[in-house]
C-alpha cells in the first residue's frame, strides 16, 4: 500500500519515538541502547519498504520488534505506545486477515504487559489506544482496497469503451462499404436482366420485321412501307433501351470489380481454412487497370496462403487504402513471425509482380508478433477500360 500521508505519519511516529527515548529514559543512554534503537528502526523500515510483499518476513519482523521493544523499554524507557504504532499499522496493512489479527493481538498484549509493571492505569490506556489503532488501520485498509477496486473497474470500463468505439467505427465503415457494393451489384443484375430479356426480344422483332418487309414487297407497296416503319421504330426503341442500360450500369461499377473479387477470395479462404479474415477499404475507391487488379489479387492470394502455411496464423487483416494517386495495400497476420526471414518463392513472386508495375513492397516481422506486408501501387489518372484479370 503506497500513500504519501502514510509515509509522513510513519516518519512522525518514528521521530516521536526517538524523542521519547531520549527525553523519558530510565538510565543514561549508552552504545547498546543506541544500537538497539537503530535495530528497531532498521527492522521497521525493512519490513515496510523492502519486504512488504513477503508475509512471512513481515510477521517474523513484528515478533522481533516485540522482543526489541521489551528490552529497550525495560532498560532505557521511552514512550511505550510509540514503539507499537508502526507495528500495528504494518500488521494490518501488510498481512492477510487472520495473520493481521494474530500479529496485532500479540502487539496489544505486549503493550499491556510491558507497561503493567510501571502503571496499570497507563497500561489499560495504552492497550485501549492500541485497539483503536488496530480498527483504524482496518478501516484505512478497507478504504484503500475499495479505491483500488474502483480504479480497476474504471480502467476496465475505459479499455472496453475504447475497444467498443474502435469496433463501432470499423463496423460503420464496413457497413457503408457493403451497402454501397450491394446497391451496385443489384443495379448490375438488373441491367443484365434487361439486356438478356428485352434486348433479345427486340432483336428478334427486328429480324422478323426484316423478313416481313421482304415478303410484303411481293404483295404490295403499302405493307412494305408499314413493315419498314415498324422496323425503324423497333430499332429506335432498342437503341433507347441500350442507352438506358448504359445509364443504369454506371462506369463506377468497374472500379469495384477487384474489391468484389478479393472479397470473394477472402470469404472462400475463411470458409475452407477457418482463419478469421477481415477485409476493409477506404471510403473513396479509385479505378485499377487489368494488370494492377491482377497483381493485387495475386498478392492477397499469396499472403493468405503463406500466413497459414508458414505463419500458422488464425487472424488476418487486409486493408485497401485508395489515395489521390496510389493504392496502399496493407496485410497483417497474427502468425508466429520470425526474427530473420529469407525471401522465398512467395515473397519473390510478390516482389517481381509489384516491381513490374513500378510499385513498392515492404515487410516486417518479429518472433511472436506476426507478419506485416505493405504494397504501394501508383494508380492511373484515368481508367483505361481494360478488363480485370482476377476472376
BELTA-V641853 format. One record per run of one state. SS is the DSSP state (a for helix, b for strand, c for the rest). FROM is the first residue (numbers start at 1). TO is the last residue. If there is no record, write none. Layout:
# BELTA-V641853
ss=SS from=FROM to=TO
ss=SS from=FROM to=TO
This chain:
# BELTA-V641853
ss=c from=1 to=3
ss=a from=4 to=23
ss=c from=24 to=24
ss=b from=25 to=25
ss=c from=26 to=30
ss=a from=31 to=50
ss=c from=51 to=54
ss=a from=55 to=75
ss=c from=76 to=76
ss=b from=77 to=77
ss=c from=78 to=79
ss=a from=80 to=94
ss=c from=95 to=96
ss=a from=97 to=116
ss=c from=117 to=119
ss=a from=120 to=216
ss=c from=217 to=220
ss=a from=221 to=248
ss=c from=249 to=251
ss=a from=252 to=255
ss=c from=256 to=256
ss=a from=257 to=273
ss=c from=274 to=275
ss=b from=276 to=281
ss=c from=282 to=289
ss=a from=290 to=309
ss=c from=310 to=314
ss=b from=315 to=322
ss=c from=323 to=325
ss=b from=326 to=333
ss=c from=334 to=344
ss=a from=345 to=356
ss=c from=357 to=359
ss=b from=360 to=365
ss=c from=366 to=370
ss=b from=371 to=378
ss=c from=379 to=391
